[in-house]
Amino acid sequence: MANVVVVGAQWGDEGKGKIVDWLSERADVIARFQGGHNAGHTLVIDGKVYKLNALPSGVVRGGKLSVIGNGVVLDPWHLLGEIETIRAQGVEISPDVLMIAENTPLILPIHGELDRAREEAASKGTKIGTTGRGIGPAYEDKVGRRSVRVADLADEATLEARVDRALQHHDPLRRGLGIEPIDRDELLAKLRAIAPGILAYAAPVWKVLNEKRKAGKRILFEGAQGALLDIDFGTYPFVTSSNVIAGQAATGVGIGPGSIDYVLGIVKAYTTRVGEGPFPAELEDEDGQRLGERGHEFGTVTGRKRRCGWFDAVLVRQTCATSGMNGIAFTKLDVLDGFETLKICVAYDLDGERLEYLPTAADSQARCTPIYEEMPGWSQSTEGARSWADLPAEAIKYVRRVEELIDCPVALLSTSPEREDTILVTDPFAD
């Protein structure tokens, strides 16, 4: 049976929630392999809207096992609150359908406080644009070997030792930033209080997933954010604090890389970005405003307005390569309806030199200007199209040109937020 990794191929907000939900019907297990609750997925099912942050997208589908892997950093208070919210919408969530890896690091209140203090202290031009939810500091503690992990909640002595080690690091940082000292007893009391709720879902996820794989079950690996926010291959330092590209799926849940059969990249028909950082194809004119309004471009988590621009084939070609994508899901094609002319960024000009990739150095990225190729738009509506025959000829030509420029075929085409408004070209789960 095929196992599929889903990765955002831009700066996030590509429509992963809908695509993962669409694919989950074909999967037995949906596993989240990185990120935290700074990422948001919006699902529209039978007219009902579900907004998810920490929970895998598969939880809204009955009969599926959803997994939070060790590559995630988990805010336990947020997770339990999100579970209650989704339950109130009529979705059953229990340890039978949700598992959390025992070695998943926890986001503590001290992480969010540190995150926000650092961002506030940063001068203009050096702000990262963090959501302030503690994701970065939690990953720092993970690699610094001072995390409190899910399994630590089960043993009082271990929990106290882990908290003490974390405080040895955090207290001096807080003093330097003018933050109140940490109340050790209060923090421990909060952790003891949430321990039973979290431990009810704890499991050796690596073992469960390997058993599922050997039994021929189909696993869908779900990432958060987008590949251009990858800590190594994104627009550093304006990135997230984890690896986002497809290779992280294996280490993020504890399964061998040979178990991944297909990598699907989610690609928006234009480009958006939330927060700071370079954006060569950004539009600050009427076209950019129109894309934002038609695409309802506001962050699921932050509510911040997204920066908008034309499709950047240079960036997507690069992320297709770094994640080894076998195909893409092309989303929000309908947002381009009514544009007389469309532009695609096919290369950059850097100080008079033509580049067909994004340079690594931040100062070079900032100086890149787009080289565009123009294509005719279309006046007909593509919203809700469910077959190629429903699309105008100019829209099909646009999609085909994108495939050529990014050197990766379209496997799925999405024409609205509704799950059914999807054109299937290649089934990623096909054996």
C-alpha positions in Angstrom: 0.0 0.0 0.0 1.2 3.5 -0.8 2.2 5.9 2.0 2.0 9.7 1.2 3.7 12.8 2.6 1.9 16.1 2.2 4.1 19.2 2.2 3.3 22.9 1.7 5.5 24.0 -1.2 5.4 27.8 -0.6 5.3 29.8 2.7 2.3 28.0 4.1 -1.5 28.7 3.8 -1.6 26.7 0.5 -4.7 24.8 1.4 -3.2 21.7 3.0 -6.2 21.2 5.3 -8.6 20.6 2.5 -6.2 18.4 0.6 -5.3 16.3 3.7 -9.0 15.9 4.4 -9.7 14.9 0.8 -6.8 12.3 1.0 -7.8 11.1 4.5 -10.7 9.2 3.0 -8.2 6.9 1.3 -5.9 6.7 4.3 -6.0 4.5 7.5 -3.7 6.7 9.5 -3.0 10.5 9.5 0.3 11.4 11.2 1.4 15.0 12.0 5.2 15.0 11.8 6.4 18.6 12.7 5.5 22.1 13.8 3.2 23.3 16.6 0.0 25.1 17.1 1.3 28.1 15.2 0.0 26.4 12.0 -3.7 26.5 11.2 -5.9 24.3 8.9 -9.4 25.2 7.9 -11.6 22.4 6.8 -15.1 22.9 5.3 -17.2 19.6 5.5 -20.8 19.6 4.6 -21.0 23.3 5.2 -19.5 23.1 8.6 -16.1 24.8 9.3 -13.5 23.3 11.5 -10.4 25.2 12.5 -7.5 23.0 13.6 -4.1 23.9 15.0 -2.5 21.1 17.0 -4.8 18.3 15.9 -4.1 16.3 12.7 -6.7 17.1 10.0 -7.9 13.5 10.0 -9.6 13.8 13.4 -12.8 15.1 11.7 -13.1 11.8 9.7 -14.5 8.8 11.5 -12.7 5.5 11.5 -9.2 7.0 11.1 -6.3 6.9 13.5 -4.7 10.4 14.0 -1.2 10.7 15.3 0.9 13.5 16.8 4.5 12.6 16.2 7.7 13.3 18.1 8.7 15.9 15.5 5.9 18.2 16.8 6.2 20.5 19.8 3.0 20.3 21.7 1.2 22.8 23.9 -0.8 20.4 26.2 -3.2 23.1 27.4 -4.0 24.2 23.9 -4.5 20.6 22.7 -7.0 19.7 25.4 -8.9 22.9 24.7 -8.9 22.2 21.0 -10.2 18.7 21.6 -13.1 20.1 23.6 -13.9 22.6 20.9 -13.9 20.0 18.2 -16.0 17.7 20.4 -18.5 20.5 20.7 -18.9 20.4 16.9 -19.9 16.8 17.1 -16.6 15.0 16.5 -15.7 12.1 18.7 -12.1 12.2 19.9 -10.8 9.4 22.2 -7.5 7.5 22.7 -8.9 5.0 20.1 -8.6 7.6 17.3 -5.8 9.9 18.6 -2.3 9.1 19.7 0.5 11.3 20.9 4.1 10.1 20.7 5.6 9.6 24.2 8.8 11.4 23.2 7.0 14.6 22.0 8.4 17.8 23.6 6.0 20.0 25.4 5.5 23.8 25.0 5.4 25.3 28.4 4.0 28.8 29.4 7.6 29.9 29.8 8.2 29.3 26.1 5.5 31.6 24.9 6.6 34.3 27.4 10.1 34.1 26.1 9.0 34.1 22.4 6.9 37.3 22.9 9.5 39.1 24.9 12.2 38.4 22.3 10.0 39.7 19.5 9.0 42.8 21.4 12.7 43.5 22.1 13.8 43.0 18.5 14.4 46.2 16.5 12.7 46.9 13.2 14.0 44.8 10.5 15.1 42.0 12.8 11.7 40.8 13.9 11.0 37.3 12.7 7.2 37.6 12.6 6.7 34.8 15.1 3.2 34.0 16.3 4.4 34.3 19.9 3.2 30.8 20.8 6.5 29.4 22.1 7.3 27.2 19.1 10.9 28.4 18.6 11.9 28.3 22.3 10.4 24.8 22.7 12.5 23.5 19.8 15.5 25.2 21.3 14.9 23.3 24.5 14.5 20.0 22.6 18.0 20.3 20.9 19.4 21.7 24.2 18.3 18.4 25.9 16.2 20.2 28.5 12.6 19.5 27.2 9.8 18.2 29.3 8.4 15.4 27.2 5.0 13.7 27.3 6.5 10.6 29.0 7.9 12.8 31.8 4.4 13.6 33.0 4.0 10.0 34.3 6.8 10.2 36.9 7.0 12.9 39.5 10.8 12.7 40.1 11.6 12.8 36.4 9.1 15.7 35.9 10.7 17.8 38.7 14.2 17.1 37.3 13.2 18.1 33.8 11.6 21.3 35.0 14.6 22.2 37.2 17.0 21.7 34.2 14.8 23.9 32.0 14.7 26.6 34.7 18.5 26.7 35.0 18.5 27.9 31.4 15.4 30.1 31.3 15.8 32.1 34.5 18.9 34.0 33.4 17.3 34.7 30.0 14.2 36.1 31.6 16.3 38.3 33.9 18.1 39.8 30.8 14.7 40.5 29.1 13.1 41.9 32.2 10.6 39.0 32.7 9.3 37.9 36.1 11.1 34.9 37.6 9.5 31.5 37.0 7.4 30.2 39.8 8.6 26.6 39.9 5.8 25.3 42.1 3.1 26.9 40.0 4.6 25.4 36.8 4.8 21.9 38.3 1.2 22.2 39.6 0.0 23.1 36.1 1.8 20.2 34.6 0.5 17.8 37.2 -3.1 19.0 36.5 -2.9 18.4 32.8 -0.9 15.1 33.0 -3.9 12.7 33.1 -5.5 14.3 30.1 -2.4 14.1 28.0 -1.1 10.7 29.1 -4.5 9.2 28.1 -3.4 9.6 24.5 0.3 8.8 24.9 1.7 5.8 22.9 4.9 4.5 21.3 3.9 6.0 18.0 7.0 4.7 16.2 6.0 1.1 17.1 2.3 1.6 16.2 3.1 3.1 12.8 5.6 0.4 11.9 3.1 -2.2 12.8 0.4 -0.4 10.7 2.8 -0.2 7.8 3.7 -3.9 7.9 -0.1 -4.7 8.1 -0.5 -2.9 4.7 -2.3 0.2 6.2 -2.1 3.4 4.3 -0.4 6.3 6.2 -0.8 10.0 5.3 2.0 12.1 6.8 0.9 15.7 7.4 3.3 18.7 7.7 2.6 22.2 8.9 3.7 25.5 7.4 5.5 25.5 4.1 8.8 24.3 2.7 10.0 27.9 2.3 9.8 28.2 6.1 12.1 25.2 6.6 14.8 25.9 9.2 17.5 24.8 6.7 16.1 25.5 3.2 13.7 28.4 3.9 14.3 32.1 3.8 16.5 32.1 6.9 16.2 33.7 9.5 12.5 34.4 8.6 11.6 30.7 9.0 10.0 28.3 11.5 12.1 26.4 14.0 11.8 22.9 12.5 12.4 21.1 9.2 9.3 21.3 7.0 10.5 19.4 3.9 9.4 15.8 3.2 12.5 14.2 4.7 11.3 15.2 8.1 8.3 12.9 7.9 10.4 9.9 8.6 12.2 11.2 11.7 9.1 13.1 12.9 7.2 9.9 13.6 9.9 7.2 13.8 9.5 5.4 10.5 12.1 4.6 7.9 12.4 6.8 4.8 11.9 3.8 2.6 8.3 3.7 3.9 7.5 6.9 2.0 6.1 6.1 -1.5 4.8 9.5 -2.7 5.4 13.1 -1.8 2.6 15.6 -2.7 3.3 19.3 -2.6 0.5 21.7 -2.0 0.8 24.8 -4.3 -1.4 27.9 -4.4 -2.1 29.3 -7.9 -0.4 32.5 -6.8 1.9 33.3 -3.8 1.3 34.5 -0.3 3.3 35.1 2.8 2.5 36.1 6.4 5.1 38.0 8.4 8.5 39.3 7.6 11.1 38.2 5.1 11.9 38.4 1.4 9.2 38.0 -1.2 10.5 38.7 -4.7 7.1 38.5 -6.5 5.1 40.5 -3.9 2.5 42.9 -5.3 1.7 46.1 -3.6 -0.7 47.3 -6.2 -4.4 46.8 -7.1 -3.6 43.2 -8.4 -2.1 42.3 -5.0 -5.1 43.8 -3.2 -7.5 41.9 -5.5 -5.7 38.6 -4.9 -6.0 39.1 -1.2 -9.6 40.0 -1.2 -10.7 37.2 -3.6 -8.6 34.7 -1.8 -9.7 35.8 1.7 -6.0 36.0 2.6 -5.9 36.3 6.4 -4.0 33.9 8.7 -6.0 31.1 10.4 -4.0 31.5 13.6 -3.1 35.2 13.7 -5.7 36.8 11.6 -2.9 38.8 10.0 -3.3 39.9 6.4 -1.2 37.9 4.1 1.2 39.5 1.6 0.2 38.5 -2.0 2.0 38.2 -5.3 2.0 36.4 -8.6 2.9 32.7 -8.9 6.7 32.2 -8.3 7.8 29.2 -10.3 11.4 29.7 -9.2 10.5 29.1 -5.5 8.2 26.1 -6.2 10.7 24.4 -8.5 13.2 24.7 -5.7 10.9 23.2 -3.1 9.8 20.4 -5.4 13.5 19.5 -5.6 14.3 19.7 -1.8 11.3 17.6 -0.9 11.5 15.2 -3.9 7.9 15.9 -4.9 6.2 13.4 -7.1 3.2 15.6 -7.9 1.5 18.8 -6.7 -2.0 19.7 -5.6 -2.8 23.0 -7.3 -5.2 25.1 -5.2 -7.2 28.3 -5.4 -7.2 28.4 -9.2 -10.6 30.1 -9.0 -9.1 33.2 -7.3 -7.5 34.0 -10.7 -10.9 34.2 -12.4 -11.4 37.5 -14.1 -7.8 38.7 -14.5 -7.2 39.9 -18.0 -3.5 39.1 -17.8 -1.6 36.8 -15.5 2.1 36.9 -14.7 4.4 34.0 -13.6 7.8 34.7 -12.1 10.2 32.6 -14.1 13.6 33.9 -12.9 15.2 36.7 -10.8 17.4 39.6 -11.6 20.2 40.0 -9.0 22.3 43.0 -9.7 22.0 42.4 -13.5 22.5 38.6 -13.3 19.7 36.2 -14.2 19.1 33.6 -11.5 16.8 30.6 -11.7 17.0 29.8 -8.0 16.7 31.7 -4.8 20.2 32.5 -3.4 21.0 31.5 0.2 22.3 34.8 1.6 19.6 37.0 3.1 20.9 40.2 1.6 21.0 38.6 -1.9 17.4 37.3 -1.4 16.3 40.8 -0.6 17.8 42.3 -3.8 16.2 39.7 -6.1 13.6 41.2 -8.4 11.2 39.1 -10.5 11.4 38.4 -14.2 7.9 37.7 -15.4 6.3 35.8 -18.2 2.8 37.0 -19.1 -0.2 34.8 -20.0 -3.8 35.6 -21.0 -6.3 35.3 -18.2 -9.9 34.1 -18.4 -13.3 35.6 -17.8 -15.2 32.4 -17.1 -15.7 31.1 -13.6 -13.6 28.0 -12.5 -15.1 27.9 -9.0 -16.5 24.5 -8.3 -15.0 22.8 -11.4 -14.7 19.0 -11.0 -13.3 18.0 -14.4 -10.9 19.4 -17.0 -13.9 19.9 -19.3 -15.3 22.5 -16.8 -12.2 24.7 -17.2 -11.7 27.4 -19.8 -8.8 26.7 -22.2 -6.7 29.6 -20.8 -6.9 28.1 -17.3 -5.7 24.8 -18.6 -2.8 26.5 -20.4 -1.9 28.3 -17.2 -1.8 25.0 -15.3 0.2 23.3 -18.0 2.7 26.1 -18.1 3.2 25.9 -14.3 3.9 22.2 -14.6 6.6 22.9 -17.2 8.2 25.6 -15.1 8.3 23.7 -11.8 9.2 20.4 -13.4 6.5 18.5 -11.5 3.0 17.3 -12.7 -0.3 18.4 -11.2 -1.9 15.4 -9.4 -4.9 17.3 -7.9 -6.6 20.5 -8.8 -8.7 22.4 -6.3 -11.3 24.9 -7.3 -13.0 25.9 -4.1 -12.7 25.3 -0.3 -15.3 22.5 -0.7 -13.9 19.0 -0.5 -15.8 17.7 -3.5 -14.5 20.5 -5.8 -11.4 18.7 -6.7 -10.1 17.4 -10.0 -8.1 14.1 -9.6 -5.4 13.6 -12.1 -3.2 11.1 -10.3 -4.2 9.3 -7.0 -1.2 9.6 -4.7 -2.4 6.4 -2.9 -2.5 4.3 -6.1 -0.5 1.2 -5.7 
